[in-house]
Amino acid sequence: MTTPRLDDAALDAIFRTARSFNGYTDEPVADAELEAVWELMKWGPTSANQLPARLVWVRTPDGKEKLAACATGTNPDKIRQAPATVIVGMDTDFHEQLPWLFPHADARSWFAGNAELRQASAFRNSTLQGAYLMIAARALGLDIGAMSGFDAGEVDKAFFADTPSVHANFIATIGHGDPATVHDRLPRPDFGTFNRFA
Amino acid sequence: MTTPRLDDAALDAIFRTARSFNGYTDEPVADAELEAVWELMKWGPTSANQLPARLVWVRTPDGKEKLAACATGTNPDKIRQAPATVIVGMDTDFHEQLPWLFPHADARSWFAGNAELRQASAFRNSTLQGAYLMIAARALGLDIGAMSGFDAGEVDKAFFADTPSVHANFIATIGHGDPATVHDRLPRPDFGTFNRFA
């Protein structure tokens, strides 16, 4: 089993020439395209197959207004304009699903009664899934723009009131990017700046 | 600017047929291949270009023994056997780099004096970078196996003693995967289980 290297066009599409978008063209995005993002990202690894991410794909005018009301700065307008905005939530009671997600060990018992470990694990692993989501969207020909500028407590009240163990982690707009909305590219240092061998 | 969709072989390589490996073949991995992982993953987005990940690529016998001594369960042997294990650390003082990483605003001031926000931001964004690292490694024809089974405090003492603002987040072995070391694939639910539209 030799893992093949992706060609340059693919490396460009998911990393090297990919950009964060602040606005999108009128080209529509179908629900099925968003479902396909999940069907791809779900294969990315999480610790003990926790899969703690709980995703809300905001598509309707009412949903967009509700989410825009929780966002800060220029983010409300981005949410209104984008074909979709996904809320990456995390379930701190993810361990209740482990008997079927990780059936060969009693993984539920590793987390039951340890809220601090569950919080850190849900945060880490839902964030991994959020990164998989962004790469998967790009791999399927979509563009994204992630945002941290929102009131997480308000998003929880507006979208996760019925599931109190679920909390918003970050959000991202999705669509076909409008190149006019891209900022100048920010610096990315060479290997030696933030890396070393040991 | 239309983002091209990756072909099926590429989608398989980074997500659909990719697996987490517990052991690797004898095929060597060059330092330059690990540097290439950084040169690809560094383009993945982080909030305000924080780039808080600090990566230690453990390659030497001494380094492997030092890291193995911090790991639990079967992880010490995996670290010894793998061509490389990367420690994904996070710098909670990442904001000191923002004057040059995010030069068009005083982003440093958003984080100075707010240790709680810096902790959450460093954790979230270094984890995103860890996910980019895993996908980038696969995209370049390498295989990986992420691990949370280690004592983070001991890793900090062994590898980050000179940089007290840097803390271990997670670790991952890297090499050319030995298919004999792969476990049965764990369930991945359909869209409706952990997703909804709003």
HADDOCK unambig.tbl for C-alpha pairs under 7 A between the chains (distance, minus, plus):
assign (segid A and resid 1 and name CA) (segid B and resid 179 and name CA) 6.61 0.50 0.50
assign (segid A and resid 3 and name CA) (segid B and resid 13 and name CA) 6.49 0.50 0.50
assign (segid A and resid 3 and name CA) (segid B and resid 141 and name CA) 4.85 0.50 0.50
assign (segid A and resid 3 and name CA) (segid B and resid 142 and name CA) 6.49 0.50 0.50
assign (segid A and resid 4 and name CA) (segid B and resid 13 and name CA) 6.74 0.50 0.50
assign (segid A and resid 4 and name CA) (segid B and resid 141 and name CA) 5.04 0.50 0.50
assign (segid A and resid 5 and name CA) (segid B and resid 139 and name CA) 5.47 0.50 0.50
assign (segid A and resid 5 and name CA) (segid B and resid 140 and name CA) 4.64 0.50 0.50
assign (segid A and resid 5 and name CA) (segid B and resid 141 and name CA) 4.35 0.50 0.50
assign (segid A and resid 6 and name CA) (segid B and resid 10 and name CA) 5.93 0.50 0.50
assign (segid A and resid 6 and name CA) (segid B and resid 139 and name CA) 5.28 0.50 0.50
assign (segid A and resid 6 and name CA) (segid B and resid 140 and name CA) 6.34 0.50 0.50
assign (segid A and resid 10 and name CA) (segid B and resid 6 and name CA) 5.93 0.50 0.50
assign (segid A and resid 13 and name CA) (segid B and resid 3 and name CA) 6.49 0.50 0.50
assign (segid A and resid 13 and name CA) (segid B and resid 4 and name CA) 6.74 0.50 0.50
assign (segid A and resid 15 and name CA) (segid B and resid 40 and name CA) 6.41 0.50 0.50
assign (segid A and resid 15 and name CA) (segid B and resid 41 and name CA) 6.90 0.50 0.50
assign (segid A and resid 15 and name CA) (segid B and resid 43 and name CA) 5.43 0.50 0.50
assign (segid A and resid 15 and name CA) (segid B and resid 44 and name CA) 5.94 0.50 0.50
assign (segid A and resid 16 and name CA) (segid B and resid 40 and name CA) 6.61 0.50 0.50
assign (segid A and resid 16 and name CA) (segid B and resid 43 and name CA) 5.86 0.50 0.50
assign (segid A and resid 35 and name CA) (segid B and resid 191 and name CA) 6.18 0.50 0.50
assign (segid A and resid 38 and name CA) (segid B and resid 191 and name CA) 6.33 0.50 0.50
assign (segid A and resid 39 and name CA) (segid B and resid 191 and name CA) 6.93 0.50 0.50
assign (segid A and resid 40 and name CA) (segid B and resid 15 and name CA) 6.41 0.50 0.50
assign (segid A and resid 40 and name CA) (segid B and resid 16 and name CA) 6.60 0.50 0.50
assign (segid A and resid 41 and name CA) (segid B and resid 15 and name CA) 6.87 0.50 0.50
assign (segid A and resid 42 and name CA) (segid B and resid 188 and name CA) 6.27 0.50 0.50
assign (segid A and resid 43 and name CA) (segid B and resid 15 and name CA) 5.42 0.50 0.50
assign (segid A and resid 43 and name CA) (segid B and resid 16 and name CA) 5.86 0.50 0.50
assign (segid A and resid 44 and name CA) (segid B and resid 15 and name CA) 5.94 0.50 0.50
assign (segid A and resid 47 and name CA) (segid B and resid 148 and name CA) 6.96 0.50 0.50
assign (segid A and resid 54 and name CA) (segid B and resid 194 and name CA) 5.08 0.50 0.50
assign (segid A and resid 54 and name CA) (segid B and resid 195 and name CA) 5.99 0.50 0.50
assign (segid A and resid 55 and name CA) (segid B and resid 194 and name CA) 6.33 0.50 0.50
assign (segid A and resid 55 and name CA) (segid B and resid 195 and name CA) 4.71 0.50 0.50
assign (segid A and resid 55 and name CA) (segid B and resid 196 and name CA) 6.51 0.50 0.50
assign (segid A and resid 56 and name CA) (segid B and resid 195 and name CA) 5.86 0.50 0.50
assign (segid A and resid 56 and name CA) (segid B and resid 196 and name CA) 5.11 0.50 0.50
assign (segid A and resid 56 and name CA) (segid B and resid 197 and name CA) 5.64 0.50 0.50
assign (segid A and resid 56 and name CA) (segid B and resid 198 and name CA) 6.49 0.50 0.50
assign (segid A and resid 57 and name CA) (segid B and resid 196 and name CA) 6.23 0.50 0.50
assign (segid A and resid 57 and name CA) (segid B and resid 197 and name CA) 4.70 0.50 0.50
assign (segid A and resid 57 and name CA) (segid B and resid 198 and name CA) 6.02 0.50 0.50
assign (segid A and resid 58 and name CA) (segid B and resid 197 and name CA) 5.86 0.50 0.50
assign (segid A and resid 58 and name CA) (segid B and resid 198 and name CA) 4.71 0.50 0.50
assign (segid A and resid 59 and name CA) (segid B and resid 197 and name CA) 6.70 0.50 0.50
assign (segid A and resid 59 and name CA) (segid B and resid 198 and name CA) 5.92 0.50 0.50
assign (segid A and resid 60 and name CA) (segid B and resid 198 and name CA) 6.24 0.50 0.50
assign (segid A and resid 63 and name CA) (segid B and resid 198 and name CA) 5.44 0.50 0.50
assign (segid A and resid 101 and name CA) (segid B and resid 186 and name CA) 6.54 0.50 0.50
assign (segid A and resid 101 and name CA) (segid B and resid 187 and name CA) 5.69 0.50 0.50
assign (segid A and resid 102 and name CA) (segid B and resid 186 and name CA) 6.57 0.50 0.50
assign (segid A and resid 124 and name CA) (segid B and resid 124 and name CA) 6.89 0.50 0.50
assign (segid A and resid 124 and name CA) (segid B and resid 127 and name CA) 6.27 0.50 0.50
assign (segid A and resid 127 and name CA) (segid B and resid 124 and name CA) 6.26 0.50 0.50
assign (segid A and resid 127 and name CA) (segid B and resid 127 and name CA) 6.33 0.50 0.50
assign (segid A and resid 127 and name CA) (segid B and resid 128 and name CA) 6.11 0.50 0.50
assign (segid A and resid 128 and name CA) (segid B and resid 127 and name CA) 6.11 0.50 0.50
assign (segid A and resid 128 and name CA) (segid B and resid 128 and name CA) 5.69 0.50 0.50
assign (segid A and resid 128 and name CA) (segid B and resid 131 and name CA) 5.35 0.50 0.50
assign (segid A and resid 131 and name CA) (segid B and resid 128 and name CA) 5.36 0.50 0.50
assign (segid A and resid 131 and name CA) (segid B and resid 131 and name CA) 6.06 0.50 0.50
assign (segid A and resid 131 and name CA) (segid B and resid 132 and name CA) 6.90 0.50 0.50
assign (segid A and resid 132 and name CA) (segid B and resid 131 and name CA) 6.89 0.50 0.50
assign (segid A and resid 139 and name CA) (segid B and resid 5 and name CA) 5.49 0.50 0.50
assign (segid A and resid 139 and name CA) (segid B and resid 6 and name CA) 5.28 0.50 0.50
assign (segid A and resid 140 and name CA) (segid B and resid 5 and name CA) 4.65 0.50 0.50
assign (segid A and resid 140 and name CA) (segid B and resid 6 and name CA) 6.36 0.50 0.50
assign (segid A and resid 141 and name CA) (segid B and resid 3 and name CA) 4.87 0.50 0.50
assign (segid A and resid 141 and name CA) (segid B and resid 4 and name CA) 5.03 0.50 0.50
assign (segid A and resid 141 and name CA) (segid B and resid 5 and name CA) 4.32 0.50 0.50
assign (segid A and resid 142 and name CA) (segid B and resid 3 and name CA) 6.50 0.50 0.50
assign (segid A and resid 148 and name CA) (segid B and resid 47 and name CA) 6.96 0.50 0.50
assign (segid A and resid 179 and name CA) (segid B and resid 1 and name CA) 6.62 0.50 0.50
assign (segid A and resid 186 and name CA) (segid B and resid 101 and name CA) 6.53 0.50 0.50
assign (segid A and resid 186 and name CA) (segid B and resid 102 and name CA) 6.58 0.50 0.50
assign (segid A and resid 187 and name CA) (segid B and resid 101 and name CA) 5.70 0.50 0.50
assign (segid A and resid 188 and name CA) (segid B and resid 42 and name CA) 6.28 0.50 0.50
assign (segid A and resid 191 and name CA) (segid B and resid 35 and name CA) 6.17 0.50 0.50
assign (segid A and resid 191 and name CA) (segid B and resid 38 and name CA) 6.35 0.50 0.50
assign (segid A and resid 191 and name CA) (segid B and resid 39 and name CA) 6.94 0.50 0.50
assign (segid A and resid 194 and name CA) (segid B and resid 54 and name CA) 5.09 0.50 0.50
assign (segid A and resid 194 and name CA) (segid B and resid 55 and name CA) 6.34 0.50 0.50
assign (segid A and resid 195 and name CA) (segid B and resid 54 and name CA) 6.00 0.50 0.50
assign (segid A and resid 195 and name CA) (segid B and resid 55 and name CA) 4.72 0.50 0.50
assign (segid A and resid 195 and name CA) (segid B and resid 56 and name CA) 5.88 0.50 0.50
assign (segid A and resid 196 and name CA) (segid B and resid 55 and name CA) 6.51 0.50 0.50
assign (segid A and resid 196 and name CA) (segid B and resid 56 and name CA) 5.12 0.50 0.50
assign (segid A and resid 196 and name CA) (segid B and resid 57 and name CA) 6.23 0.50 0.50
assign (segid A and resid 197 and name CA) (segid B and resid 56 and name CA) 5.64 0.50 0.50
assign (segid A and resid 197 and name CA) (segid B and resid 57 and name CA) 4.69 0.50 0.50
assign (segid A and resid 197 and name CA) (segid B and resid 58 and name CA) 5.88 0.50 0.50
assign (segid A and resid 197 and name CA) (segid B and resid 59 and name CA) 6.73 0.50 0.50
assign (segid A and resid 198 and name CA) (segid B and resid 56 and name CA) 6.50 0.50 0.50
assign (segid A and resid 198 and name CA) (segid B and resid 57 and name CA) 6.01 0.50 0.50
assign (segid A and resid 198 and name CA) (segid B and resid 58 and name CA) 4.71 0.50 0.50
assign (segid A and resid 198 and name CA) (segid B and resid 59 and name CA) 5.92 0.50 0.50
assign (segid A and resid 198 and name CA) (segid B and resid 60 and name CA) 6.23 0.50 0.50
assign (segid A and resid 198 and name CA) (segid B and resid 63 and name CA) 5.44 0.50 0.50
